[in-house]
Every structure is written in structure tokens, then in C-alpha cells.
Amino acid sequence: MEYIMNFIEQTGFYQLIVGFMADGGWKNLVMIAISLLLLWLAIKKQFEPLLLIGIAFGMLLTNLPGANMYHGDMWTSFMKGEIGYGTILHDGGLLDILYIGVKTCVYPCLIFIGIGAMTDFGPLISNPKSLLLGAASQIGIFATYIGSIYLGFVPKAAASIGIIGGADGPTAIYTTSLLYPKLLGPIAVAAYSYMALVPVIQPPIMKLLTTKKERQIVMKPLRQVSKREKIIFPIAVTVFVALLVPSATPLVGCLMLGNLWKECGVAERLCKTAQNELMNIVTIFLGVSVGATATAETFLKTETLKIIALGVTAFAVATACGLLFAKLMNLFSKNKINPLIGSAGVSAVPMAARVSQTVGQKENPSNFLLMHAMGPNVAGVIGSAIAAGVLIALLG
């Protein structure tokens, strides 16, 4: 009978019932419900399914009592300097071990190698002015940083929240892991949710801030970019960014390495590996381990609601700044820019560029803005990484 009782007390059902009856034990059930909702959104509504499924399932695993796959108290001790990675490798669960890749910022950098290998910087090289549109969109990051300070967040937390405005999940995870890992779960969920909602959030802002005539502007075709230019570009950007903002080098350097493999023409096997196997494996590890940090103790707080509100504000401000800066450029430019491409200055590649194309074609079916929008779009990837580097350098 004693053995049977020991077995019963070790089951998750028993711990769930006892936890529910205890003060605050209901929070695990709430987190399980949230994880199921996120799974539904990822599978049924296809909200960033490649990563959101992993995040939601990691959230489910970490909130199932008795599984012991992730130990938040162990990582609290780690941050206090009381234990090291050796203890985590010896005593931690599976998700604790996978989370080391997040804590050391290895996963986001590897993701950036894959992104670089899949990205064509030709539109940006062909129209360097689009770099300004990508830079203008980063105002959303710093505006939200200031707003977060006013709402009571400490500077490191505010910087982590502001990065959501870049619409770049890996960069948000990278910045939060270095500055304020306590908020990693809520920030990751918010960042990837808003990336998935780009086609919903952006069009109303685009129509509000532009006229019908502006949305119908037809831009001149982009010039053909030579192979030499495409090879020189990632090398030059790496050197420039490393010297200007050294703390942004891990992200930008990995992004450009992947792109160099793509453009050089002599490393096709490595390029395909970065695009497929590497990207897929790291996405699995990153999603599940980030989701594991969304425990009831860290997620079910008032500040989580603030993060969600600030995240959508950051994204909206970033979109608006790109649009308005494009309109400003038209005051001084002989060749007019369709301001819709300014909304692609956020780094949700290539979704934001596709939204610019879709909205533009509704106004003028013969207008093709996709390649023009890809310039600010890839500039946004670089811009958000540099913005993250600046915040890390200032606050890290």
C-alpha cells in the first residue's frame, strides 16, 4: 500500500489536484490553457507555426507538474552566480540543457545565418535609399523603450520590450537573453505573435497615413546588381557594423556570413545546409526552450499585459515611421517613392514586403512593389540588429 501511495503522489494528476487546492496552484491550469490556445493559433490560423508550435509546446511541458524538464529556480541561482553550467548539465532537465543555447545566445545567431542564406540583398544594394526607410522604422524600438520606462519598467526590461517593434523574433530573444531574461517568455510570445499578425496590423495604418494617389505611385524598375557587388556587400557591412557597434557583430556577422555563402557561388552545399537543416534544427531547439521559460510564476503577471500592449504599440509606431519617412523623402526626391514600401522597414521578412505589394495592387493592379519593398525589409533586419547592439552596449 505504501508503494502505491508513493506512486500516486508522484503522478502529475495528484500534484495538479494538490496544487489547484493550494494557494495559487490554479495558475498552472491557466498556463496550460494558454499553451493550448497558442497551439490552436499556430496550427489552425497558421500564426508563425514553425516557431510558435515549439514555443506553445515548451510552455505546455514546463507547466505540467512533475515533469521536471525546466527549473526556473535553478536559473535564478545561476543568474545570482551561485551555480554554473556544470550544475545545470548535471542536475537540470532536458529543457534546462536546451535553454543553455538561448542563454549563451547561440540559437539566435545560428538562426541569423539561415536568414542570411535565404535573403537577397540585391534590392537594397540597387536602391541604397531604402536603407533610410529601414532605419526610420527602428524609431518604434526607441519610442517604446521610452514609453516602457514611463510605465515603470527598469531600463534593461524596457529595452527588451522595445525590440519587439523591430518585428524580429531572434533579435528580441537575443536582446532579452542578455539584458532581462526574466521576461523572455512573454516577449518571445508577443514578438512572434505580432510577426504573424503583420497582414492584420499594417494595412489599416498604411491606408490611414497615405492617400490613394500616393498608394498608386509606380516606381522605376530596380537596376541589375552584379555578382561582385553582392559578394562585397556582406563583407563591407560586417566590417562597418563591427567597428561602429561591436555588440551587434554576433547577429550582423552571422547574417552576413550566411548571405556570403549564398552569393559567392562556391559554397552551395553550406548555403543549402544553412537554409534547411541548420535552420530547422535550431528553430526546434529555440522554440521549445524559449517556451519553457513561460512558467506561471513569470508569465501570469500584470507586466505581461503591459508587454503585449507595448509590443503592438512598438510595431504600429515602427510601421508609421517608415511610411511617414517615405513621404518625407518624396518632398526632396525627383523619382517618387511609393510610401507603402516604407511599412516594410520592419524586419518581418518577407511578409512585410508582401503586405506592401498586396495593398499597392489593390489600388493599382498593374503596380508591382514587392522587389522595391524588399529593400527596406532587409534593411530592417540589419537595422533592428544594430538597434539591439546599441541598447546592449548602453545597458548591458
Number of C-alpha atoms within 10 A of each C-alpha: 6 7 8 9 9 10 11 13 14 14 13 15 14 15 17 19 13 14 18 15 11 10 9 11 16 16 18 22 18 14 23 21 13 15 24 17 13 24 22 17 19 22 15 10 12 14 21 17 20 15 22 29 25 24 32 29 21 26 28 24 22 27 26 19 19 16 13 15 18 24 18 17 9 18 24 14 12 15 12 10 9 11 14 14 14 9 12 18 14 9 13 19 16 14 22 23 18 20 24 17 17 25 18 13 21 16 26 24 23 23 27 26 27 27 21 28 28 19 19 17 22 22 23 22 21 18 15 14 15 29 20 20 31 33 24 26 36 33 23 26 30 21 16 27 27 15 18 22 15 11 13 11 18 13 18 22 24 27 29 31 34 33 33 33 33 33 34 23 24 24 30 28 29 28 28 29 19 18 21 19 22 18 22 29 23 24 29 26 22 24 28 23 22 24 26 22 15 21 17 11 16 20 17 11 16 25 13 9 14 16 11 11 10 17 23 20 18 17 14 10 11 14 11 10 15 11 13 10 14 19 18 13 18 24 15 12 16 22 14 13 19 17 12 14 17 17 22 24 23 20 28 28 22 23 27 28 19 26 28 23 23 25 23 15 12 11 12 14 12 15 25 18 14 25 21 14 12 17 20 17 13 18 22 17 20 26 25 25 29 29 29 29 30 29 25 20 13 16 20 16 11 8 16 17 13 14 24 20 12 23 27 21 20 29 29 20 21 31 34 24 24 32 26 21 19 24 21 13 17 15 10 9 10 8 11 17 23 24 29 33 34 34 33 38 39 38 31 22 21 16 19 28 28 21 24 28 23 20 22 27 16 12 15 16 12 11 17 17 24 20 18 27 29 30 30 36 34 28 28 31 28 23 26 31 30 25 25 28 26 17 24 21 13 12 13 13
